[in-house]
Amino acid sequence: MDTSLDLRAGRLSLLLAPRNLVHSMVITCIARLALEGTVWVLDGGNCFAARQVARTLRCQGSALEDALERIRLARAFTCYQMVALLAETPPSPAPILVLELLATFQDENVSLAERQRLLGQSLAYLRRLSSRAAVLVTASLPLERQIGCLLQDLEEAADQVWRFENPVVATAQYRLF
């Protein structure tokens, strides 16, 4: 399967897929972008795997250390931290990958109305960032029911949405006799 994503400056893209597929696509994407120049990775799900990126780069026979040095990593663990991280990210032409944005919005100690307000702020910052750079936001499926409305807001804000589902595997019915 081709897991390359067409990221373009001026567009806010959203990748929705099962966690394992999101992970492999993001690793490939980060490695490819790091070969070309600086790439920002804003990790909201504590899922960035530097070893796997390094392994992917090494398999391509590229200058590993140079490519890894071009990856700018920052992590957020709460929705408040994610908003602050997006606000502090400088607008630049370097691509930005926001991994598992909605994972930071699953905090049940924050009211849904507050999470919606914070997501609105996050979307405004993402729009600002996407005016100069390619921005990719990821979310793993399935999402918890409580943040379904937040996903809808995120999908509506995106210029491009890639949605991948686990394939339905047909099971053969065995005959008893």
N, C-alpha and C positions, 0 to 999 in steps of 0.2 A: 504494500500500500504506500502511496506517495504521501509523506507526512510534511511536505514543505508548505509553508503558509505564505501567501502573497501579502506582505506588509508594505504599506505605502505611507509616506509622510502626508499629513493632513487628514488621516483617517483613524478613527477609533474602532478597532476590531475586537471582537469577542469570540473566544473559543470555549465552547461547552462540550464536554465529553466525559466519559468515565475516567476516573483518576489515573489509571495506568496509561491510558492513551494520551491524556493531557501531559503527563509526565514525560513520556517518550517524545512527543512532538515538541515540547518546550526545550528539552535537552538538545535536540537537533537544531532547533531555531536559534538558541543562544550560541551554540558552537558556530553556526554559519554566520551569525551577525558579528561575533567576536573576531572572526577572521577578517571581516571587512572594516571594522573600526570599533569605537566605543559602543557599549550597550549597557543600558541601565536595567537592573533587575530589582524590582520592588516586591519582596516576598511577603505575602499575607498569610500563607499557610505553612510556613516553616518547611518548605518542600524543595528548596533549591539544593541540588546535588552537585557540588563542585567536582567530585571524583568522576561522576558519569560524564560531565561536560569535558573534563580532561581526557577521559578515555575516548570519547568521540573525536576530540581534536587530534589525539595521538593516532587514531586509526586513519585519519585523513592525512597523516604525515606532515602536519603543519608545525609552525613554530609555537609550541605549546605555551611557553612562558609568556611570550608576547601577547598571544590571544587571551590568556587568562588575566593578564594585567589590564586588558581593555574592558573587563566586566566590572561594573560598579554595582555592588550589592548592598541593599538596605532591607531590614526586616521590620514588620509591624505585627504586633500580637493582639491589638484591640482595634476597634473601629476608630477610637480617638487617635491612636497612633497612626493609623492609615491615613486619616485626613491630614494630620500634621506632616506625614511623610510626603504625601502628594503636594501639599502646599509648599514644602521646602525644596522639592525637586526643581532644579532650574530648567527653564525651557531651552532646549537645544535641538539640533537636528539629529542627535543620537537616538536610535530606537529605544523604546521603553517597554518592558514586559512587566505587567503587574500580575503576579502569580496568586491565584486563589483570593481575589479581592473580597469575596463575600464570606470567606472563612472568618474574617475579623469582625463580621457583623452578626455572628451567631451567639453573642453574649446575652443570655437571658436576663442578666442583671441590668441591662439597658433597655428602656422601654422601646417598643416597636416604633412609636412616633419619633423618638430621639434617633433611632437607627435610620429611619427614613430621612430625617433631616440631615444627618451626617453623610448618608449616601448621596443626597442631593449636592452637598458641598464637594464630595469626592468626584462626582460626575462633572461638576463645573471645573475642577482642577484638571481632570482628565481631558476635557475639551480644550482647555488652555494649552496643555502639553501637546495634544494632538494637532494643534495648529502649526507646529514646526516639525514634529517628528511622527514617525509611525508608532502607534501605541497599541499594544495587544494586552487585553485583560483575559485571564482564564478563570474558569469556575468548573469544578468537578461535579459530575452528575452521578447519582441523584442528590439533590440538595434537600436539606431538612425543610419540612413543610412551613415552618415559621418564617423562613426568609424567601418564600416563593414570590411574594409581592416585590421584594427588593430585586430579585432576578428579572422580573418584568420591567422594572424601571431601568435596569442596566441594559437589557435587550433593546428597549426603545431608544436609549441614548447612543447605542452603537451604530456606526455607519455600515458595518459588515459583521455578520454573525455566522460562525461555523459551528454546526451542531452535529455531533457524532454520537450515536447510541450503540450499545452493545448489540451485536447481531443476534437475532432470534434464531436459536438452533432448533431445527425440527428434530423431534425425537421419533424414532420408529416405534410403532406399537407392535409388540411381539404377540404372536398367536399362541394361545394356550394349548391347542391341540394340533 
